[in-house]
Amino acid sequence: MTDKLIINARPQLDWRRRILSDVTTVLLWVIWLYLWMPAFRKLQEVIRLRLSFQPAAAEVLEAVNPISISHSLLALLGTCALLLLWTLLPKRRVTTTHAVADLRDYADRFSLAPDLVTRGRNSRISTVHHDENGAIVGIDAGVEHLH
């Protein structure tokens, strides 16, 4: 079993999809930061002028104007168009299945006895004990499920 119990399908994507995903993510972050630029500029001005809290808060909040109807409609239509374009992307059939972690994998990963993991899974309430580094050192099973 791999070191992580988290499914990561990124290595299974071809390079074009990975680049498209990365470029899209960067583009959306840039747009999000661009939308915050008026507030950042006002905040920078407030810091430069060394204003006290109340006048500074008023200055920053005045910079955040409500969005106009035309911009709202443009954002709505743009989002709809992007979602429609997304549905046109070619579907990729799954050719391999993800490895399913079994009880032994979880027990080995957390260095626990398999019966502790089983009792923790079967109980309605479990208490998980950790050491100072955050590693699981024990599981106390509480109320058992009625089977």
Helices and strands as residue ranges (DSSP letters): G 10-12, H 15-35, H 37-49, H 53-63, H 69-87, H 103-110, H 114-122, E 126-130, E 136-141
